[in-house]
Amino acid sequence: MKLKVNRTTIELFEGAEIRHALVTYLTRRRMSLKFLEQLEVRDVWGHEVDLDAPASAFTQIRLTFKEQ
């Protein structure tokens, strides 16, 4: 299954969650996994997405840092 994260295509296993996509994306970008809880995930329409949501429900997501 393929999913785009910030215009980067990620290959995921069937049954993966959004959390798995973020771990794959951060690892590929050589970023620390500590950023995982600091990120805000939104779909292409701007709706917030939970980290435990099934990745199969989305084709593209966008990441931004949460405002503190």
N, C-alpha and C positions, 0 to 999 in steps of 0.2 A: 504494500500500500504506500502511496506517495502523498506527501503533505508539504506545502510550501510554508516556511517560517521566514518572515522578512525577506521574501524573494529568493530564498535558498531552498532547493528541493531536498527533502529528507525522506529516506526510505525507511519505513517502519514495518514491524510485524503485525499481522492481523490481531486485533484485540488490544492494540496499544492505546494508552491514554495520552492526553496532552502533555502530561509530565514527562513521558518517555520521549516525546518529540523535542521538548526543551532540553533535556539532558543530552540528546544526540546533537542538537544545534549548538549548545554551549561547548560541548567537547570538540566538535568540528572547528569551531571558532577559537579554540584554545582559551576559553574563558572559564573562570572558576565557577564551580557548581554552587558557591555561596550566593550567587546572583539569583538563583532559582526563586527564592522567596521574595526578592525585591522587584521581580518583573510583573507587569500587568499584561495579561493576554487578552487580545480582542480578535474577533473574526473580521471578515472583510466589510461587514456592515457596521462595525464599531461596537458591537455588543461584547460585554465582558464574558470570558470563558473560564470555567473552573479547571484547575489542574487535573482533577479526577474525571473530567469529561472524556468520552470515547473519541479518539482521534479520527475515526471513520466518519464522524458526523461533519467534518470540516475538510475543505480542500486547501484553505489558506488561512494563516493566522499572522498577527502582527504583535511584536513585543515592544513594550516601552517600560521605562523604570517608573515605579510608583512615586507619586509626590509625597514628600514627608512633611 
